[in-house]
C-alpha cells in the first residue's frame, strides 16, 4: 500500500490517478472530508486525518509499504507535519519515503522553501530509503481557458521576468513510477520542463494556439492575499509566504534544467505549447 498525504489537493489528486493507472494500491489521506471522493478516481482507500494528531497519523500509516508525502500548501506548520510523517514512517518500518519538495529549496527568503528544506533534512537523516522530488513552477498555474475567455493573461508578479515551468502530470507520472522502486533510492530529482518564459511569451503562445488576441495584466497581490495584518499566525503565514514568493519571482524569476525529467519520463517533458493545446481541447470537449 502506498500512502499519499495531502491527497485532496491538486498535486495529490493527479498523483492518485497516476498511481492507479500503474495499478499501484493507494491510501489517500487529507484533512479535508472531500478526500473520500478519490475512491472514484483510483484510491483503494481514502481517509480523513489530521497528521498532527498522533492517533490519526498512526492509523494513516498502518500497513503502508511506501509513503509519498506532499506538504500542505502555505501551511504555517508544514515543516512540523513533514517531520511527524517521517518519524511515524520510521516507527512503522516503511520501506520507501518519497518527498515532494520544491526546486531550489535553499532560497531561504521564501517561507514555503524553508519548510520544504526542513522536511528534506528530516528525510535524509532518517534511516528510511528515500527519493526527493523537486518540481518546478507548475504549468497548471496558467488557466488557459479563462485566459482565452477574458483575452488577458493575469498574474501577480512581473510579466518581464522568466520562469521555468513543468507539467504537473509529468511530475506525478514520475512520482508514481519511482514509488516503491529501489532503483530510485537515495536520489534527489529536479523536475523541470524545457520552457523558460515570461508572461508576455506565455500570452503569445496562447494567442497563437487559440487564434485570439491575448494581452498581459499585472494582477494585484491583494486579490489573493490581504495586505492587512491578521490576528492569528496561521492566517498571517500564507499571506506572508505569497508576498515573498511573488516578490522573488518578480525580481529573480526561477530557473531549472529539463534533463533529469526527460530521462525519467523516457521522452521530452511536456512543453508550454503542448499544454495549451491540451487545455483548449479539454475545454472544447467539456463544452
N, C-alpha and C positions, 0 to 999 in steps of 0.2 A: 504494500500500500504506500502511495506517495501522498504526503500531506502538503497542501498548498495553503499558505496563510494569506490573509487579505484577499481571499478568492473572489469576493464580491465586487472588487474594483475593476477598472478597465484592463489592467495587466492580468489580474487573476482570472477574469472571465476568458480572455484569449488563451491563457495558459491551460486552463481546464479543458477547453476544446482541443487544443493541440495534443495534450496527453491522451485524451480519449481517442483521437484519430490514430494514435500509435498503439491503442489497446492497453495502455497502462492504467492500472486501478488508481483512482483519485479520491482522497478525502478533502473536500473543500471546506475551509474554515474562515469565518468572518464574524465580526461583532454585529453586523447588520443582519436582521432576520431575512432580508431578501436573498441571502446566500442559498437558501433552500431551493430557489428556482434553478440552481445549477444542476440539480438532479435531472432536469430536462435537457441539459446540454453536455452530458457526458460524465458528470460526477457520480461515482458509485455511492458516496456518502456526502452529506452536507450537514455541517454542524455550526450552530450559533455559539460562539465562545468569546470571552474576554481573555486574551492571552496574558494579561497582567494578573489574572486570578489563578493561583496555583492549581486549584481543582479543575478548572476549565482547561488549563494547559495540559495537565496530565491526561485528561480524557481525550483531548485532540491528538496527543502523541502516542496513545496506546496502540501497539501493534504495527507501528509505522516503520518501514524499511528505509525510506528516503524522505527528506524534507526539502521543499522549495519555499524559502522564506522571502516574502515580499513585505517590506515595511509599509505602514500606513502613511499616506501622502501628507507631508507638512504637519505631522503629529508631534506635539511637544515632548512626548515620551517614546519616540520611535527607537532611540538607542536602548532604552530600558526594555522595551518589548523584544528587540532583537537579542539582547543578551539573555533574557529569560528563555527565549525559544532555544537558543544554543545550549544553555545549561540543561534544560529538560531533555533535549535531544541526546545530550551526552549521558544523562542518567538512564534514559530509555534504551541505550545501545543502538541508536540509529546508525546505519551504515554509510550514509552519504548525505551531506548537507550542501544544498545549492543556495547561495545567497544572491538575491537581486540587489546589486549596489547601484552605482552611477559612474559614468565616465568622469575621470579626474576627481575622485573623492577628496584629494588633498587640497582642494580650493577651500581654505578654512573660512573665508568670509561668508560662505553660503551655509546656512543652517542645515539644510537637508543633506548637503555633502558631509558636514560634520557628523551627523547621525549615522550616515552610511559607513563612514570610515571607522567609527566606533564599533559598529557591528562587524565589519571586516576584521578588525583586530581580535574580537572575541572568537570569530570563526577560525582564524589562523592559529590562535593559541589553544584551541580545543584539540583533543586527540581524534576528532571525527574527520575522516576523509572529506574534503570539501571541493567545491567548484564555485568561484566567484564570477558573476556575470556583471559587466559594467556597460549597460546600454546608454546610448546617446539620446539626445532630444528626439521624441517620437514625431514621425510624420503625422500621426493621428491628432496632434495638436492643431493641425490645419483642417478646418471644417470646409471641405471643398464645395459641397452642395450649397451651404449657406453663403459662401463667398460668391458663388455664381449668381445666386438669387439676388444678393444685395449689390453686386458689382464692385464690392470693396473688400480688400484683404486687410483685416484689422489685427493688430497685436499690441501688447502693452510694453514693447521695447523697440528700440530703433530699427527701422527698415534698412538702414545703411550697413549694419554690421552683419557678418556672415556667421551662420551656424551650420554645423554638420547635422545630419538628420539620420534617422533609422526607422524602418517599418516595424511596428510593434509585432506584426505577425511573423516577421523574420526572427525577431528576438525570442518569441515564445516557442517557435519551431525549434530553435537551438536549445532552449531550456528543457523542453520535453525530450529532446534527443539525448542530452547529456545526463539526465536524472537517472541515477542507478547504474551508470556505465563507469566501471573502474578505469577505463581509458582516459577519463577526464578528471580523475582525482588530482588534487593539488594544483589545479590550473586556475589562472585568472584571465578572463577573456574580455577584451574591449570589443563591444558590439556596435559598429558604426557603419552606416551606408556610405555611398560614394558621392553624394551631393553635399556641397559646401556652398550655401546660397544665402543671399539676403532677401528681405521681404519683397523688394521690387522684382527680383528674379523669380521668386515664387509666384507673384501675381502674373508675371509674363507667361509662365508655363501654364497656369490655369486659364489664362486668356487664350493661349494658342490651342489648347485641347478643347475648350468649351466653345470657342468661337465668339465669346462675349468679351467686351472691354472690361478690364479689371483695374481699379486704382488701389492705392495703398493709403491707410489712415492709421495714425498712432492712437491707440485706444488708451484712455486714462487708466492708470493702475487702480484708481479708486473705484472703477467699475467692478473690480474683482476683490479688492481689499480696502477696507475703510482706512483712511488716514488718521482717524481718531483713536486715542489710546483706549484699550479695552480694560475692563475691570478684572478679568480673570486671565491668568497666564496662558491657559490652554486656548483662549481666544486670541490673545496677542501674538502668540508664536507663529501661526500660519501667515498672518499679515506681514509680520517682520520678515519671515522667510521669503515670501513672494516679492517684497520690495527689494530685498537683497539680490535675489536671483535675477529679476528682470533688469535691475540696475547693472549687474555684472554682464548680462547679455548685451545690453546697450553699449557698454564701454568696450568689452573684450570679445564678444561672441563666444563660440566654443568650437573646438576642433577635435578631430579623431581620424582614424585610419580604417579603411574598409577591408583590409587584407584578411584579418582573422575571421570576420563574419563570413566572407566569401569561402574561406577554407572549410568552416564548419557547415555551411549550407550545401557545399558542393556545387555552387552556382554563384553568379554575381548577386550582390544584395539588390533588393527592390529599389528602383530609382524613384525620384520625385515624380517624374512624368508618368511612370507606370502606376504609381499610387493615385495620381489624379485621374487617370483613365479608369482605374478600378472603382474609385469612389463615385465617379459620374455614372458609370454603368450600373452600379448598385442603386444609385438614386433613381435612375430611369426605370429599373425593374420594380422598385418599390412604388413607383407611380407618383 
